[in-house]
């Protein structure tokens, strides 16, 4: 019996793959658990269309990531925060502040791509790393000034 997998099944295949399986295995195991359906022409075409749409979305995301990486090359962003006389901030620099400062420089970057290991609690220059969806990574400078 020809089936199309609706979910990834160990030792059988991934979502959208067409497989030939025993009828009993399909009817007693795969169908009741919602793991597969009978491979009809309409279902196969639907999976092909979804795969093509996912591929186009992935290409758009990769293009966007390359554009962001190019924009972040050598950029310096500045944020202001309240600090003591010794240069220690009363709070940490928030991720939203960094994203807003990047937005002012014309870089639309989601905060989930920023990587820093410890909170920024001192005035001065800090290096902030980023890792984008396409796997590219780098750093930019964040300058924290006293408010």
Secondary structure, DSSP 8 states (H G I E B T S, - for coil): -EEEESS-BTTTB-TT-EEE--HHHIIIIITTTTSEEE--HHHHHHHHHHHHHHHHHHHHHHHHHHHHHHHHTT-EEEEEE-B-TTSBBSS---HHHHHHHHHHTT----GGGEE-SS---BSEEEEEEEE-TTS-EEEEEEEEEE-
